[in-house]
Amino acid sequence: MNEKCDRYFTATVFSGLGEGEFYVSIYAKRFREKLGITPYPGTLNTRIEDPGEVRVFNECLKNAKNTYIEPPVIPGARLGAVYAYRAEIEGLDAWIVRPVITAYKGDVVEFISEEYLRGLLFLNDGDKVRFRIILW
């Protein structure tokens, strides 16, 4: 991992599709087992707006250590694996989650945490946040 990944990225908070609570709840047991956290039921959705930053971020994420989380088995449901990456957002511990099956493109960064990040950080849609991938 080179120096260009040991840095902060800036992204804009936005309201997602409203599915984060549902999926985090379904995967909560796996997150507890693999990440050691009981996640708040929902994700904080952010979008990196600069195309150059999107490229750098995704390259860094591709080379970062991740935790592979198998999907739970629910009859009749089509669920995919999730890759999780340790992160820090505005000084708080969090995880970047990248579902294999998603409606989002590479500019979207979804966070999970034990805390309700939006409330704890007093975030509204359109607010900017700084975050970094924890390179371990």
N, C-alpha and C positions, 0 to 999 in steps of 0.2 A: 504494500500500500504506500503510495507516495504522499508527499506533502499536500498536494491539492485536495486530498480527502480529509486531512486533519484540520477542519475549519467549520465555520458556521454557515448555514444556508438560511435564506429568508423565504418565507412562504406566506400566503394570504389565507386566512381562515374563511371557510365557506360551509354552508349547510349541505350535508350529503343527501343521499337518496332516502334516508330514513330507515335504512336496513341495518345499521351498525349495532343497535341494541339487540336485535334479533340474533344476528350472527355471533356477536361477542358472547351472548348468553349460551348459545349452542356449543361454542368452543371453550367456554369458561373452565371446564374441568381439565381440558388439554392444556390451556394456558397455565393453570395452577401447577400441573404436573411438570411441564417443560420450562416455564419461565419463572416459576416460584411466586407468582402474583395472583391475587384474586382481582380480576379486572373490573373496573367500573363498566356497567353494561352500555357500551356505546363507544364510538371512535371520535377523535377530533380530526376533522378533515381540513387539509390545507392544500394549497396549490402553489407550486413554484412557477412564477410567471415568465421569467427570462429563459428563452430556449437554450442558451448556452449553459445556464445553471442546471437546467433539467438534464442535459447530456452529462455534465460532470457528476451530478448527484447519482444518476443511474449507473454510471461507470463505477463510482465509489461503492454503491450498494452491491453491485454485482461482485465486487472483490472483497466485501466485508464478511466477517464471520456471521453466520446466521444460525438460527434454531429452526429446524424443520418440524412442523406440527401437522400430524396426520389428521385428516378430517374424521369427525365422529361418524359412526355408522348409524344412519337413521333410515329405516326402510322407506323406499319411495322418494327419498331426497337425493339430489345430485349436489354433493358437497366436495370441495377441493381442498387440497393442502394449503397451508399458510406458512410463509417464511417470515420470521420475526428477527429484528435487528435491534440491539440495545441502542438507546438514543437518550439525548438530553434535550429538553425543550424549555426555553426560558428558565434554566437552572433546575428543572425538575426531572427526575428519572422517568423514562417512558420506554416504550417499544414501538418501533415502526413495524407495521404489519403489511405484508404484501400477499394477498390471496392469489392463488393460481387462477381462480375463476373470478373475474371482476369486470365491472362496467367502466372502470376508470382507466385512463391512460397513464403513462409514466410521469406526468407532471403532478399527479396527486400523491400526497404523502399522508397516510392515515396513521394515527397514533392511538395506542391503548396505554392505560395506566391504572393503578389502583385508585387514583384520584379522578374526580370529574374535572378534567383539565380546563374546559371552557369556563366553568364556574370559578375554579380556584385562581385562574389567571385573569378573570373578568374580561373574557374575549367575546367579541361580536363578529358577525360576518364582516369581512373587509379589513379586519385588524391584521397587522403583520406580526409574525413570530419568528424568532431565531431558534434554530435547532442544529444539532450535530449528531452524526453517527458516532457511537462509542467504538473506537477501533481497539479491539482487544484481540 
